Amino acid sequence: MPEELRQVAEALNFQGDAAAVYLRFRDYWLQKGTKKADWISAWRNWLSREKPSGTVAERNARILNRRYGDG
């Protein structure tokens, strides 16, 4: 995974497995064969549509930790 894209995921506080999501992102666009003017924006949009992983309880715990915890 390119460092620049990892940093974008980190800046967005992406809670999923960014490396696994990146592989799907890369494979999708390689298979589609299209070019993007701005890959960073494409990656940011892809992450924003990615469904959270884990159980409902795990997702809720992450949300509460972000709001009230030290994270």
C-alpha positions as CSV (number, residue, x, y, z in Angstrom):
1,M,0.0,0.0,0.0
2,P,1.5,3.4,-1.0
3,E,2.5,5.5,2.0
4,E,0.5,8.5,0.8
5,L,-2.7,6.5,0.7
6,R,-2.0,5.0,4.1
7,Q,-1.7,8.5,5.5
8,V,-5.0,9.5,4.0
9,A,-6.7,6.6,5.7
10,E,-5.0,7.6,9.0
11,A,-6.0,11.2,8.6
12,L,-9.6,10.2,8.0
13,N,-9.4,8.0,11.2
14,F,-10.5,5.0,9.1
15,Q,-11.4,2.2,11.4
16,G,-11.2,-0.7,9.0
17,D,-8.2,-2.7,7.6
18,A,-6.9,0.0,5.2
19,A,-4.4,-2.4,3.6
20,A,-7.2,-4.9,2.7
21,V,-9.4,-2.1,1.4
22,Y,-6.6,-0.8,-0.6
23,L,-6.2,-4.2,-2.3
24,R,-9.9,-4.1,-3.3
25,F,-9.5,-0.5,-4.5
26,R,-6.4,-1.3,-6.6
27,D,-7.9,-4.5,-8.1
28,Y,-11.1,-2.7,-9.0
29,W,-9.4,0.1,-10.9
30,L,-6.9,-2.2,-12.5
31,Q,-9.7,-4.4,-13.8
32,K,-11.7,-1.5,-14.9
33,G,-8.8,0.0,-16.8
34,T,-9.7,3.6,-16.3
35,K,-7.5,6.5,-15.3
36,K,-8.2,9.0,-12.6
37,A,-7.1,12.6,-12.6
38,D,-6.8,12.5,-8.8
39,W,-6.1,9.1,-7.2
40,I,-6.1,10.6,-3.7
41,S,-9.6,11.9,-4.1
42,A,-10.7,8.6,-5.5
43,W,-9.2,6.8,-2.5
44,R,-10.8,9.2,-0.1
45,N,-14.2,8.6,-1.7
46,W,-13.7,4.9,-1.7
47,L,-12.9,4.9,2.0
48,S,-15.9,7.1,2.8
49,R,-18.2,4.5,1.2
50,E,-16.5,1.5,2.9
51,K,-18.8,-0.2,5.4
52,P,-17.4,-0.4,8.9
53,S,-16.2,-3.8,9.9
54,G,-16.9,-5.8,13.0
55,T,-20.0,-6.4,15.0
56,V,-22.5,-3.7,15.9
57,A,-21.1,-3.7,19.5
58,E,-17.6,-3.3,18.2
59,R,-18.6,-0.4,16.0
60,N,-20.5,1.3,18.8
61,A,-17.6,0.9,21.2
62,R,-15.3,2.6,18.6
63,I,-17.7,5.4,18.2
64,L,-18.0,5.9,22.0
65,N,-14.3,5.7,22.4
66,R,-13.8,8.4,19.7
67,R,-16.4,10.7,21.4
68,Y,-15.6,10.2,25.0
69,G,-12.4,8.1,25.3
70,D,-8.8,9.2,25.0
71,G,-8.7,8.1,21.3
